[in-house]
Amino acid sequence: MEAKVEYHSCNETDGFCEALQKRMNIVGHHGKGIVPVMVMTKSYTDMKTVGAMYKESAKDRGLMFNHCPWCGESLRWFDKKESEQVDAKGDK
């Protein structure tokens, strides 16, 4: 019997959902498509994924996703300012 794989939505802990991961190009891709957005940490020894964006061509600067087009979850976990505002309001 085949093991059941648990599906998860996009979130900061688990990363991107399976549907978005399947459609995402590799880091460093210089063409059209969905690419992960990564930043280097202050220690310069680690890269951190902060979101995903869509590029229409290699020269396009890209458009960041606010929500996953497949699972509908917010991808704003990269935006610490917004999450701090939510915490301050006590809405979380």
PDB file of N, CA, C and O in Angstrom, chain B, residues numbered from 101:
ATOM      1  N   MET B 101       0.833  -1.178   0.000  1.00  0.00           N
ATOM      2  CA  MET B 101       0.000   0.000   0.000  1.00  0.00           C
ATOM      3  C   MET B 101       0.881   1.247   0.000  1.00  0.00           C
ATOM      4  O   MET B 101       1.890   1.299   0.704  1.00  0.00           O
ATOM      5  N   GLU B 102       0.505   2.238  -0.779  1.00  0.00           N
ATOM      6  CA  GLU B 102       1.281   3.461  -0.926  1.00  0.00           C
ATOM      7  C   GLU B 102       1.097   4.369   0.286  1.00  0.00           C
ATOM      8  O   GLU B 102      -0.015   4.540   0.785  1.00  0.00           O
ATOM      9  N   ALA B 103       2.207   4.948   0.751  1.00  0.00           N
ATOM     10  CA  ALA B 103       2.142   5.862   1.896  1.00  0.00           C
ATOM     11  C   ALA B 103       1.453   7.154   1.485  1.00  0.00           C
ATOM     12  O   ALA B 103       1.699   7.691   0.404  1.00  0.00           O
ATOM     13  N   LYS B 104       0.595   7.638   2.356  1.00  0.00           N
ATOM     14  CA  LYS B 104      -0.127   8.872   2.074  1.00  0.00           C
ATOM     15  C   LYS B 104       0.759  10.072   2.411  1.00  0.00           C
ATOM     16  O   LYS B 104       1.257  10.186   3.531  1.00  0.00           O
ATOM     17  N   VAL B 105       0.952  10.961   1.442  1.00  0.00           N
ATOM     18  CA  VAL B 105       1.747  12.166   1.645  1.00  0.00           C
ATOM     19  C   VAL B 105       0.806  13.278   2.076  1.00  0.00           C
ATOM     20  O   VAL B 105      -0.209  13.541   1.431  1.00  0.00           O
ATOM     21  N   GLU B 106       1.160  13.924   3.176  1.00  0.00           N
ATOM     22  CA  GLU B 106       0.314  15.006   3.690  1.00  0.00           C
ATOM     23  C   GLU B 106       0.578  16.284   2.903  1.00  0.00           C
ATOM     24  O   GLU B 106       1.720  16.725   2.777  1.00  0.00           O
ATOM     25  N   TYR B 107      -0.482  16.867   2.381  1.00  0.00           N
ATOM     26  CA  TYR B 107      -0.397  18.118   1.623  1.00  0.00           C
ATOM     27  C   TYR B 107      -0.387  19.286   2.588  1.00  0.00           C
ATOM     28  O   TYR B 107      -1.113  19.286   3.582  1.00  0.00           O
ATOM     29  N   HIS B 108       0.429  20.271   2.298  1.00  0.00           N
ATOM     30  CA  HIS B 108       0.408  21.479   3.115  1.00  0.00           C
ATOM     31  C   HIS B 108       0.283  22.708   2.226  1.00  0.00           C
ATOM     32  O   HIS B 108       0.725  22.700   1.077  1.00  0.00           O
ATOM     33  N   SER B 109      -0.313  23.749   2.756  1.00  0.00           N
ATOM     34  CA  SER B 109      -0.404  25.028   2.072  1.00  0.00           C
ATOM     35  C   SER B 109       0.910  25.769   2.266  1.00  0.00           C
ATOM     36  O   SER B 109       1.736  25.377   3.090  1.00  0.00           O
ATOM     37  N   CYS B 110       1.101  26.836   1.508  1.00  0.00           N
ATOM     38  CA  CYS B 110       2.297  27.658   1.661  1.00  0.00           C
ATOM     39  C   CYS B 110       2.326  28.256   3.058  1.00  0.00           C
ATOM     40  O   CYS B 110       1.332  28.817   3.520  1.00  0.00           O
ATOM     41  N   ASN B 111       3.462  28.137   3.727  1.00  0.00           N
ATOM     42  CA  ASN B 111       3.662  28.777   5.025  1.00  0.00           C
ATOM     43  C   ASN B 111       5.147  28.892   5.301  1.00  0.00           C
ATOM     44  O   ASN B 111       5.960  28.236   4.650  1.00  0.00           O
ATOM     45  N   GLU B 112       5.500  29.724   6.266  1.00  0.00           N
ATOM     46  CA  GLU B 112       6.904  29.998   6.557  1.00  0.00           C
ATOM     47  C   GLU B 112       7.649  28.766   7.065  1.00  0.00           C
ATOM     48  O   GLU B 112       8.838  28.605   6.789  1.00  0.00           O
ATOM     49  N   THR B 113       6.973  27.914   7.791  1.00  0.00           N
ATOM     50  CA  THR B 113       7.615  26.734   8.364  1.00  0.00           C
ATOM     51  C   THR B 113       7.917  25.673   7.312  1.00  0.00           C
ATOM     52  O   THR B 113       9.040  25.174   7.242  1.00  0.00           O
ATOM     53  N   ASP B 114       6.920  25.322   6.488  1.00  0.00           N
ATOM     54  CA  ASP B 114       7.065  24.247   5.506  1.00  0.00           C
ATOM     55  C   ASP B 114       7.493  24.722   4.134  1.00  0.00           C
ATOM     56  O   ASP B 114       7.903  23.907   3.308  1.00  0.00           O
ATOM     57  N   GLY B 115       7.412  26.019   3.863  1.00  0.00           N
ATOM     58  CA  GLY B 115       7.767  26.553   2.552  1.00  0.00           C
ATOM     59  C   GLY B 115       6.574  26.605   1.618  1.00  0.00           C
ATOM     60  O   GLY B 115       5.438  26.780   2.060  1.00  0.00           O
ATOM     61  N   PHE B 116       6.828  26.454   0.339  1.00  0.00           N
ATOM     62  CA  PHE B 116       5.785  26.576  -0.677  1.00  0.00           C
ATOM     63  C   PHE B 116       4.998  25.277  -0.820  1.00  0.00           C
ATOM     64  O   PHE B 116       5.511  24.191  -0.551  1.00  0.00           O
ATOM     65  N   CYS B 117       3.740  25.410  -1.250  1.00  0.00           N
ATOM     66  CA  CYS B 117       2.911  24.222  -1.479  1.00  0.00           C
ATOM     67  C   CYS B 117       3.458  23.447  -2.684  1.00  0.00           C
ATOM     68  O   CYS B 117       4.256  23.970  -3.462  1.00  0.00           O
ATOM     69  N   GLU B 118       3.021  22.211  -2.822  1.00  0.00           N
ATOM     70  CA  GLU B 118       3.516  21.329  -3.879  1.00  0.00           C
ATOM     71  C   GLU B 118       3.219  21.886  -5.276  1.00  0.00           C
ATOM     72  O   GLU B 118       4.054  21.787  -6.175  1.00  0.00           O
ATOM     73  N   ALA B 119       2.041  22.465  -5.455  1.00  0.00           N
ATOM     74  CA  ALA B 119       1.662  23.000  -6.769  1.00  0.00           C
ATOM     75  C   ALA B 119       2.588  24.149  -7.182  1.00  0.00           C
ATOM     76  O   ALA B 119       2.998  24.222  -8.341  1.00  0.00           O
ATOM     77  N   LEU B 120       2.917  25.034  -6.258  1.00  0.00           N
ATOM     78  CA  LEU B 120       3.818  26.148  -6.570  1.00  0.00           C
ATOM     79  C   LEU B 120       5.240  25.635  -6.778  1.00  0.00           C
ATOM     80  O   LEU B 120       5.940  26.113  -7.671  1.00  0.00           O
ATOM     81  N   GLN B 121       5.671  24.686  -5.981  1.00  0.00           N
ATOM     82  CA  GLN B 121       7.018  24.125  -6.128  1.00  0.00           C
ATOM     83  C   GLN B 121       7.213  23.477  -7.493  1.00  0.00           C
ATOM     84  O   GLN B 121       8.278  23.616  -8.095  1.00  0.00           O
ATOM     85  N   LYS B 122       6.197  22.771  -7.990  1.00  0.00           N
ATOM     86  CA  LYS B 122       6.297  22.099  -9.289  1.00  0.00           C
ATOM     87  C   LYS B 122       6.455  23.099 -10.428  1.00  0.00           C
ATOM     88  O   LYS B 122       7.081  22.788 -11.441  1.00  0.00           O
ATOM     89  N   ARG B 123       5.902  24.278 -10.275  1.00  0.00           N
ATOM     90  CA  ARG B 123       5.924  25.277 -11.344  1.00  0.00           C
ATOM     91  C   ARG B 123       7.069  26.279 -11.201  1.00  0.00           C
ATOM     92  O   ARG B 123       7.274  27.122 -12.073  1.00  0.00           O
ATOM     93  N   MET B 124       7.809  26.184 -10.105  1.00  0.00           N
ATOM     94  CA  MET B 124       8.877  27.136  -9.827  1.00  0.00           C
ATOM     95  C   MET B 124      10.176  26.696 -10.501  1.00  0.00           C
ATOM     96  O   MET B 124      10.536  25.519 -10.475  1.00  0.00           O
ATOM     97  N   ASN B 125      10.871  27.659 -11.105  1.00  0.00           N
ATOM     98  CA  ASN B 125      12.170  27.396 -11.718  1.00  0.00           C
ATOM     99  C   ASN B 125      13.248  27.377 -10.640  1.00  0.00           C
ATOM    100  O   ASN B 125      13.006  27.781  -9.503  1.00  0.00           O
ATOM    101  N   ILE B 126      14.422  26.910 -10.999  1.00  0.00           N
ATOM    102  CA  ILE B 126      15.521  26.833 -10.046  1.00  0.00           C
ATOM    103  C   ILE B 126      16.063  28.230  -9.734  1.00  0.00           C
ATOM    104  O   ILE B 126      15.851  29.176 -10.493  1.00  0.00           O
ATOM    105  N   VAL B 127      16.758  28.337  -8.618  1.00  0.00           N
ATOM    106  CA  VAL B 127      17.397  29.598  -8.239  1.00  0.00           C
ATOM    107  C   VAL B 127      18.420  29.947  -9.300  1.00  0.00           C
ATOM    108  O   VAL B 127      19.183  29.085  -9.737  1.00  0.00           O
ATOM    109  N   GLY B 128      18.443  31.189  -9.714  1.00  0.00           N
ATOM    110  CA  GLY B 128      19.380  31.624 -10.740  1.00  0.00           C
ATOM    111  C   GLY B 128      18.835  31.537 -12.158  1.00  0.00           C
ATOM    112  O   GLY B 128      19.542  31.869 -13.110  1.00  0.00           O
ATOM    113  N   HIS B 129      17.586  31.095 -12.315  1.00  0.00           N
ATOM    114  CA  HIS B 129      16.962  31.013 -13.635  1.00  0.00           C
ATOM    115  C   HIS B 129      16.842  32.425 -14.206  1.00  0.00           C
ATOM    116  O   HIS B 129      16.386  33.334 -13.513  1.00  0.00           O
ATOM    117  N   HIS B 130      17.241  32.613 -15.446  1.00  0.00           N
ATOM    118  CA  HIS B 130      17.243  33.953 -16.052  1.00  0.00           C
ATOM    119  C   HIS B 130      16.271  34.052 -17.212  1.00  0.00           C
ATOM    120  O   HIS B 130      16.608  34.608 -18.258  1.00  0.00           O
ATOM    121  N   GLY B 131      15.093  33.529 -17.045  1.00  0.00           N
ATOM    122  CA  GLY B 131      14.107  33.600 -18.110  1.00  0.00           C
ATOM    123  C   GLY B 131      12.716  33.818 -17.556  1.00  0.00           C
ATOM    124  O   GLY B 131      12.545  34.238 -16.411  1.00  0.00           O
ATOM    125  N   LYS B 132      11.724  33.527 -18.383  1.00  0.00           N
ATOM    126  CA  LYS B 132      10.321  33.686 -18.022  1.00  0.00           C
ATOM    127  C   LYS B 132       9.899  32.606 -17.033  1.00  0.00           C
ATOM    128  O   LYS B 132      10.330  31.457 -17.133  1.00  0.00           O
ATOM    129  N   GLY B 133       9.058  32.982 -16.083  1.00  0.00           N
ATOM    130  CA  GLY B 133       8.504  31.988 -15.175  1.00  0.00           C
ATOM    131  C   GLY B 133       8.507  32.422 -13.729  1.00  0.00           C
ATOM    132  O   GLY B 133       8.809  33.570 -13.402  1.00  0.00           O
ATOM    133  N   ILE B 134       8.163  31.479 -12.869  1.00  0.00           N
ATOM    134  CA  ILE B 134       8.111  31.720 -11.429  1.00  0.00           C
ATOM    135  C   ILE B 134       9.450  31.320 -10.829  1.00  0.00           C
ATOM    136  O   ILE B 134       9.948  30.222 -11.073  1.00  0.00           O
ATOM    137  N   VAL B 135      10.026  32.218 -10.044  1.00  0.00           N
ATOM    138  CA  VAL B 135      11.320  31.956  -9.411  1.00  0.00           C
ATOM    139  C   VAL B 135      11.247  32.271  -7.920  1.00  0.00           C
ATOM    140  O   VAL B 135      10.505  33.164  -7.511  1.00  0.00           O
ATOM    141  N   PRO B 136      12.015  31.543  -7.104  1.00  0.00           N
ATOM    142  CA  PRO B 136      12.071  31.887  -5.686  1.00  0.00           C
ATOM    143  C   PRO B 136      12.908  33.139  -5.488  1.00  0.00           C
ATOM    144  O   PRO B 136      13.863  33.378  -6.227  1.00  0.00           O
ATOM    145  N   VAL B 137      12.552  33.929  -4.502  1.00  0.00           N
ATOM    146  CA  VAL B 137      13.319  35.129  -4.160  1.00  0.00           C
ATOM    147  C   VAL B 137      14.101  34.799  -2.898  1.00  0.00           C
ATOM    148  O   VAL B 137      13.529  34.412  -1.879  1.00  0.00           O
ATOM    149  N   MET B 138      15.420  34.959  -2.984  1.00  0.00           N
ATOM    150  CA  MET B 138      16.274  34.601  -1.854  1.00  0.00           C
ATOM    151  C   MET B 138      17.153  35.784  -1.464  1.00  0.00           C
ATOM    152  O   MET B 138      17.520  36.609  -2.301  1.00  0.00           O
ATOM    153  N   VAL B 139      17.480  35.849  -0.178  1.00  0.00           N
ATOM    154  CA  VAL B 139      18.389  36.878   0.328  1.00  0.00           C
ATOM    155  C   VAL B 139      19.488  36.186   1.126  1.00  0.00           C
ATOM    156  O   VAL B 139      19.314  35.078   1.635  1.00  0.00           O
ATOM    157  N   MET B 140      20.606  36.861   1.219  1.00  0.00           N
ATOM    158  CA  MET B 140      21.710  36.340   2.000  1.00  0.00           C
ATOM    159  C   MET B 140      21.587  36.862   3.427  1.00  0.00           C
ATOM    160  O   MET B 140      21.260  38.030   3.639  1.00  0.00           O
ATOM    161  N   THR B 141      21.844  36.011   4.388  1.00  0.00           N
ATOM    162  CA  THR B 141      21.772  36.425   5.788  1.00  0.00           C
ATOM    163  C   THR B 141      22.963  37.317   6.137  1.00  0.00           C
ATOM    164  O   THR B 141      23.918  37.423   5.368  1.00  0.00           O
ATOM    165  N   LYS B 142      22.895  37.948   7.290  1.00  0.00           N
ATOM    166  CA  LYS B 142      23.959  38.852   7.717  1.00  0.00           C
ATOM    167  C   LYS B 142      25.306  38.151   7.851  1.00  0.00           C
ATOM    168  O   LYS B 142      26.355  38.768   7.669  1.00  0.00           O
ATOM    169  N   SER B 143      25.272  36.876   8.166  1.00  0.00           N
ATOM    170  CA  SER B 143      26.528  36.137   8.324  1.00  0.00           C
ATOM    171  C   SER B 143      27.145  35.753   6.973  1.00  0.00           C
ATOM    172  O   SER B 143      28.278  35.276   6.929  1.00  0.00           O
ATOM    173  N   TYR B 144      26.416  35.955   5.878  1.00  0.00           N
ATOM    174  CA  TYR B 144      26.869  35.644   4.520  1.00  0.00           C
ATOM    175  C   TYR B 144      27.164  34.162   4.319  1.00  0.00           C
ATOM    176  O   TYR B 144      27.859  33.793   3.372  1.00  0.00           O
ATOM    177  N   THR B 145      26.651  33.322   5.188  1.00  0.00           N
ATOM    178  CA  THR B 145      26.900  31.891   5.038  1.00  0.00           C
ATOM    179  C   THR B 145      25.642  31.121   4.674  1.00  0.00           C
ATOM    180  O   THR B 145      25.701  29.922   4.403  1.00  0.00           O
ATOM    181  N   ASP B 146      24.498  31.809   4.666  1.00  0.00           N
ATOM    182  CA  ASP B 146      23.242  31.100   4.446  1.00  0.00           C
ATOM    183  C   ASP B 146      22.318  31.949   3.582  1.00  0.00           C
ATOM    184  O   ASP B 146      22.304  33.176   3.681  1.00  0.00           O
ATOM    185  N   MET B 147      21.549  31.275   2.734  1.00  0.00           N
ATOM    186  CA  MET B 147      20.544  31.950   1.919  1.00  0.00           C
ATOM    187  C   MET B 147      19.176  31.639   2.498  1.00  0.00           C
ATOM    188  O   MET B 147      18.924  30.514   2.930  1.00  0.00           O
ATOM    189  N   LYS B 148      18.281  32.641   2.511  1.00  0.00           N
ATOM    190  CA  LYS B 148      16.942  32.456   3.052  1.00  0.00           C
ATOM    191  C   LYS B 148      15.926  32.784   1.957  1.00  0.00           C
ATOM    192  O   LYS B 148      16.030  33.819   1.298  1.00  0.00           O
ATOM    193  N   THR B 149      14.950  31.906   1.766  1.00  0.00           N
ATOM    194  CA  THR B 149      13.873  32.150   0.812  1.00  0.00           C
ATOM    195  C   THR B 149      12.883  33.109   1.437  1.00  0.00           C
ATOM    196  O   THR B 149      12.411  32.878   2.550  1.00  0.00           O
ATOM    197  N   VAL B 150      12.561  34.186   0.730  1.00  0.00           N
ATOM    198  CA  VAL B 150      11.657  35.194   1.271  1.00  0.00           C
ATOM    199  C   VAL B 150      10.369  35.333   0.475  1.00  0.00           C
ATOM    200  O   VAL B 150       9.508  36.125   0.857  1.00  0.00           O
ATOM    201  N   GLY B 151      10.205  34.598  -0.608  1.00  0.00           N
ATOM    202  CA  GLY B 151       8.978  34.691  -1.388  1.00  0.00           C
ATOM    203  C   GLY B 151       9.158  34.116  -2.783  1.00  0.00           C
ATOM    204  O   GLY B 151      10.134  33.423  -3.072  1.00  0.00           O
ATOM    205  N   ALA B 152       8.195  34.420  -3.635  1.00  0.00           N
ATOM    206  CA  ALA B 152       8.217  33.961  -5.024  1.00  0.00           C
ATOM    207  C   ALA B 152       7.774  35.105  -5.918  1.00  0.00           C
ATOM    208  O   ALA B 152       6.972  35.948  -5.515  1.00  0.00           O
ATOM    209  N   MET B 153       8.303  35.126  -7.136  1.00  0.00           N
ATOM    210  CA  MET B 153       7.893  36.165  -8.082  1.00  0.00           C
ATOM    211  C   MET B 153       7.783  35.591  -9.481  1.00  0.00           C
ATOM    212  O   MET B 153       8.351  34.547  -9.799  1.00  0.00           O
ATOM    213  N   TYR B 154       7.032  36.308 -10.305  1.00  0.00           N
ATOM    214  CA  TYR B 154       6.828  35.923 -11.702  1.00  0.00           C
ATOM    215  C   TYR B 154       7.576  36.891 -12.597  1.00  0.00           C
ATOM    216  O   TYR B 154       7.460  38.106 -12.437  1.00  0.00           O
ATOM    217  N   LYS B 155       8.345  36.358 -13.542  1.00  0.00           N
ATOM    218  CA  LYS B 155       9.066  37.176 -14.519  1.00  0.00           C
ATOM    219  C   LYS B 155       8.523  36.880 -15.909  1.00  0.00           C
ATOM    220  O   LYS B 155       8.367  35.715 -16.276  1.00  0.00           O
ATOM    221  N   GLU B 156       8.234  37.922 -16.689  1.00  0.00           N
ATOM    222  CA  GLU B 156       7.731  37.749 -18.054  1.00  0.00           C
ATOM    223  C   GLU B 156       8.840  37.550 -19.064  1.00  0.00           C
ATOM    224  O   GLU B 156       8.589  37.059 -20.164  1.00  0.00           O
ATOM    225  N   SER B 157      10.063  37.921 -18.717  1.00  0.00           N
ATOM    226  CA  SER B 157      11.214  37.729 -19.598  1.00  0.00           C
ATOM    227  C   SER B 157      12.483  37.795 -18.754  1.00  0.00           C
ATOM    228  O   SER B 157      12.428  38.085 -17.559  1.00  0.00           O
ATOM    229  N   ALA B 158      13.609  37.529 -19.375  1.00  0.00           N
ATOM    230  CA  ALA B 158      14.878  37.566 -18.652  1.00  0.00           C
ATOM    231  C   ALA B 158      15.198  38.976 -18.155  1.00  0.00           C
ATOM    232  O   ALA B 158      15.835  39.132 -17.113  1.00  0.00           O
ATOM    233  N   LYS B 159      14.770  39.994 -18.881  1.00  0.00           N
ATOM    234  CA  LYS B 159      15.056  41.382 -18.497  1.00  0.00           C
ATOM    235  C   LYS B 159      14.040  41.952 -17.507  1.00  0.00           C
ATOM    236  O   LYS B 159      14.274  43.007 -16.918  1.00  0.00           O
ATOM    237  N   ASP B 160      12.932  41.271 -17.326  1.00  0.00           N
ATOM    238  CA  ASP B 160      11.879  41.740 -16.416  1.00  0.00           C
ATOM    239  C   ASP B 160      12.376  41.655 -14.977  1.00  0.00           C
ATOM    240  O   ASP B 160      13.008  40.671 -14.594  1.00  0.00           O
ATOM    241  N   ARG B 161      12.091  42.687 -14.175  1.00  0.00           N
ATOM    242  CA  ARG B 161      12.505  42.695 -12.768  1.00  0.00           C
ATOM    243  C   ARG B 161      11.634  41.777 -11.915  1.00  0.00           C
ATOM    244  O   ARG B 161      12.030  41.401 -10.812  1.00  0.00           O
ATOM    245  N   GLY B 162      10.475  41.420 -12.403  1.00  0.00           N
ATOM    246  CA  GLY B 162       9.616  40.465 -11.704  1.00  0.00           C
ATOM    247  C   GLY B 162       8.537  41.122 -10.867  1.00  0.00           C
ATOM    248  O   GLY B 162       8.615  42.305 -10.537  1.00  0.00           O
ATOM    249  N   LEU B 163       7.539  40.340 -10.534  1.00  0.00           N
ATOM    250  CA  LEU B 163       6.396  40.779  -9.734  1.00  0.00           C
ATOM    251  C   LEU B 163       6.238  39.795  -8.582  1.00  0.00           C
ATOM    252  O   LEU B 163       5.997  38.608  -8.803  1.00  0.00           O
ATOM    253  N   MET B 164       6.372  40.289  -7.351  1.00  0.00           N
ATOM    254  CA  MET B 164       6.260  39.422  -6.163  1.00  0.00           C
ATOM    255  C   MET B 164       4.816  38.992  -5.956  1.00  0.00           C
ATOM    256  O   MET B 164       3.887  39.782  -6.130  1.00  0.00           O
ATOM    257  N   PHE B 165       4.640  37.731  -5.583  1.00  0.00           N
ATOM    258  CA  PHE B 165       3.320  37.220  -5.227  1.00  0.00           C
ATOM    259  C   PHE B 165       2.998  37.603  -3.786  1.00  0.00           C
ATOM    260  O   PHE B 165       3.842  37.453  -2.902  1.00  0.00           O
ATOM    261  N   ASN B 166       1.796  38.091  -3.545  1.00  0.00           N
ATOM    262  CA  ASN B 166       1.310  38.302  -2.182  1.00  0.00           C
ATOM    263  C   ASN B 166       0.618  37.049  -1.668  1.00  0.00           C
ATOM    264  O   ASN B 166       0.649  36.754  -0.473  1.00  0.00           O
ATOM    265  N   HIS B 167      -0.014  36.306  -2.595  1.00  0.00           N
ATOM    266  CA  HIS B 167      -0.730  35.070  -2.260  1.00  0.00           C
ATOM    267  C   HIS B 167      -0.371  34.007  -3.289  1.00  0.00           C
ATOM    268  O   HIS B 167      -0.082  34.320  -4.444  1.00  0.00           O
ATOM    269  N   CYS B 168      -0.393  32.764  -2.868  1.00  0.00           N
ATOM    270  CA  CYS B 168      -0.132  31.651  -3.785  1.00  0.00           C
ATOM    271  C   CYS B 168      -1.323  31.511  -4.735  1.00  0.00           C
ATOM    272  O   CYS B 168      -2.467  31.467  -4.283  1.00  0.00           O
ATOM    273  N   PRO B 169      -1.069  31.442  -6.044  1.00  0.00           N
ATOM    274  CA  PRO B 169      -2.172  31.291  -7.003  1.00  0.00           C
ATOM    275  C   PRO B 169      -2.870  29.932  -6.915  1.00  0.00           C
ATOM    276  O   PRO B 169      -3.981  29.792  -7.427  1.00  0.00           O
ATOM    277  N   TRP B 170      -2.258  28.932  -6.287  1.00  0.00           N
ATOM    278  CA  TRP B 170      -2.846  27.602  -6.228  1.00  0.00           C
ATOM    279  C   TRP B 170      -3.522  27.308  -4.900  1.00  0.00           C
ATOM    280  O   TRP B 170      -4.670  26.862  -4.883  1.00  0.00           O
ATOM    281  N   CYS B 171      -2.843  27.544  -3.790  1.00  0.00           N
ATOM    282  CA  CYS B 171      -3.462  27.213  -2.493  1.00  0.00           C
ATOM    283  C   CYS B 171      -4.154  28.423  -1.863  1.00  0.00           C
ATOM    284  O   CYS B 171      -4.969  28.263  -0.953  1.00  0.00           O
ATOM    285  N   GLY B 172      -3.839  29.631  -2.338  1.00  0.00           N
ATOM    286  CA  GLY B 172      -4.497  30.838  -1.841  1.00  0.00           C
ATOM    287  C   GLY B 172      -3.928  31.405  -0.549  1.00  0.00           C
ATOM    288  O   GLY B 172      -4.395  32.439  -0.072  1.00  0.00           O
ATOM    289  N   GLU B 173      -2.928  30.747   0.023  1.00  0.00           N
ATOM    290  CA  GLU B 173      -2.342  31.241   1.276  1.00  0.00           C
ATOM    291  C   GLU B 173      -1.476  32.468   1.029  1.00  0.00           C
ATOM    292  O   GLU B 173      -0.932  32.654  -0.060  1.00  0.00           O
ATOM    293  N   SER B 174      -1.360  33.293   2.050  1.00  0.00           N
ATOM    294  CA  SER B 174      -0.537  34.495   1.975  1.00  0.00           C
ATOM    295  C   SER B 174       0.937  34.123   1.895  1.00  0.00           C
ATOM    296  O   SER B 174       1.397  33.219   2.593  1.00  0.00           O
ATOM    297  N   LEU B 175       1.666  34.818   1.048  1.00  0.00           N
ATOM    298  CA  LEU B 175       3.117  34.665   0.973  1.00  0.00           C
ATOM    299  C   LEU B 175       3.792  35.875   1.596  1.00  0.00           C
ATOM    300  O   LEU B 175       4.961  36.148   1.322  1.00  0.00           O
ATOM    301  N   ARG B 176       3.073  36.591   2.422  1.00  0.00           N
ATOM    302  CA  ARG B 176       3.597  37.807   3.041  1.00  0.00           C
ATOM    303  C   ARG B 176       4.431  37.509   4.284  1.00  0.00           C
ATOM    304  O   ARG B 176       4.782  38.433   5.019  1.00  0.00           O
ATOM    305  N   TRP B 177       4.759  36.232   4.537  1.00  0.00           N
ATOM    306  CA  TRP B 177       5.579  35.918   5.696  1.00  0.00           C
ATOM    307  C   TRP B 177       6.980  36.471   5.548  1.00  0.00           C
ATOM    308  O   TRP B 177       7.728  36.533   6.524  1.00  0.00           O
ATOM    309  N   PHE B 178       7.349  36.874   4.341  1.00  0.00           N
ATOM    310  CA  PHE B 178       8.654  37.496   4.149  1.00  0.00           C
ATOM    311  C   PHE B 178       8.647  38.947   4.616  1.00  0.00           C
ATOM    312  O   PHE B 178       9.704  39.526   4.867  1.00  0.00           O
ATOM    313  N   ASP B 179       7.467  39.529   4.732  1.00  0.00           N
ATOM    314  CA  ASP B 179       7.339  40.946   5.084  1.00  0.00           C
ATOM    315  C   ASP B 179       7.175  41.076   6.596  1.00  0.00           C
ATOM    316  O   ASP B 179       6.057  41.012   7.108  1.00  0.00           O
ATOM    317  N   LYS B 180       8.275  41.256   7.307  1.00  0.00           N
ATOM    318  CA  LYS B 180       8.239  41.303   8.767  1.00  0.00           C
ATOM    319  C   LYS B 180       7.451  42.512   9.275  1.00  0.00           C
ATOM    320  O   LYS B 180       6.855  42.451  10.350  1.00  0.00           O
ATOM    321  N   LYS B 181       7.442  43.599   8.522  1.00  0.00           N
ATOM    322  CA  LYS B 181       6.701  44.786   8.955  1.00  0.00           C
ATOM    323  C   LYS B 181       5.215  44.483   9.100  1.00  0.00           C
ATOM    324  O   LYS B 181       4.577  44.903  10.066  1.00  0.00           O
ATOM    325  N   GLU B 182       4.665  43.743   8.122  1.00  0.00           N
ATOM    326  CA  GLU B 182       3.232  43.423   8.183  1.00  0.00           C
ATOM    327  C   GLU B 182       2.941  42.477   9.341  1.00  0.00           C
ATOM    328  O   GLU B 182       1.954  42.667  10.052  1.00  0.00           O
ATOM    329  N   SER B 183       3.773  41.466   9.547  1.00  0.00           N
ATOM    330  CA  SER B 183       3.515  40.516  10.628  1.00  0.00           C
ATOM    331  C   SER B 183       3.665  41.178  11.992  1.00  0.00           C
ATOM    332  O   SER B 183       2.956  40.814  12.930  1.00  0.00           O
ATOM    333  N   GLU B 184       4.573  42.142  12.122  1.00  0.00           N
ATOM    334  CA  GLU B 184       4.713  42.878  13.377  1.00  0.00           C
ATOM    335  C   GLU B 184       3.472  43.720  13.642  1.00  0.00           C
ATOM    336  O   GLU B 184       3.053  43.858  14.791  1.00  0.00           O
ATOM    337  N   GLN B 185       2.876  44.287  12.584  1.00  0.00           N
ATOM    338  CA  GLN B 185       1.664  45.088  12.740  1.00  0.00           C
ATOM    339  C   GLN B 185       0.508  44.219  13.200  1.00  0.00           C
ATOM    340  O   GLN B 185      -0.296  44.646  14.028  1.00  0.00           O
ATOM    341  N   VAL B 186       0.414  42.996  12.669  1.00  0.00           N
ATOM    342  CA  VAL B 186      -0.646  42.081  13.068  1.00  0.00           C
ATOM    343  C   VAL B 186      -0.490  41.728  14.536  1.00  0.00           C
ATOM    344  O   VAL B 186      -1.472  41.717  15.278  1.00  0.00           O
ATOM    345  N   ASP B 187       0.748  41.436  14.970  1.00  0.00           N
ATOM    346  CA  ASP B 187       1.009  41.092  16.354  1.00  0.00           C
ATOM    347  C   ASP B 187       0.670  42.262  17.282  1.00  0.00           C
ATOM    348  O   ASP B 187       0.124  42.053  18.366  1.00  0.00           O
ATOM    349  N   ALA B 188       0.986  43.474  16.870  1.00  0.00           N
ATOM    350  CA  ALA B 188       0.730  44.642  17.691  1.00  0.00           C
ATOM    351  C   ALA B 188      -0.772  44.877  17.887  1.00  0.00           C
ATOM    352  O   ALA B 188      -1.200  45.361  18.935  1.00  0.00           O
ATOM    353  N   LYS B 189      -1.564  44.531  16.869  1.00  0.00           N
ATOM    354  CA  LYS B 189      -3.009  44.705  16.956  1.00  0.00           C
ATOM    355  C   LYS B 189      -3.657  43.582  17.775  1.00  0.00           C
ATOM    356  O   LYS B 189      -4.778  43.724  18.263  1.00  0.00           O
ATOM    357  N   GLY B 190      -2.941  42.478  17.916  1.00  0.00           N
ATOM    358  CA  GLY B 190      -3.485  41.339  18.640  1.00  0.00           C
ATOM    359  C   GLY B 190      -4.466  40.521  17.828  1.00  0.00           C
ATOM    360  O   GLY B 190      -5.280  39.793  18.397  1.00  0.00           O
ATOM    361  N   ASP B 191      -4.405  40.625  16.503  1.00  0.00           N
ATOM    362  CA  ASP B 191      -5.335  39.909  15.628  1.00  0.00           C
ATOM    363  C   ASP B 191      -4.869  38.485  15.331  1.00  0.00           C
ATOM    364  O   ASP B 191      -5.620  37.717  14.730  1.00  0.00           O
ATOM    365  N   LYS B 192      -3.693  38.121  15.722  1.00  0.00           N
ATOM    366  CA  LYS B 192      -3.147  36.829  15.365  1.00  0.00           C
ATOM    367  C   LYS B 192      -3.639  35.705  16.177  1.00  0.00           C
ATOM    368  O   LYS B 192      -3.237  34.562  15.957  1.00  0.00           O
TER     369      LYS B 192
END
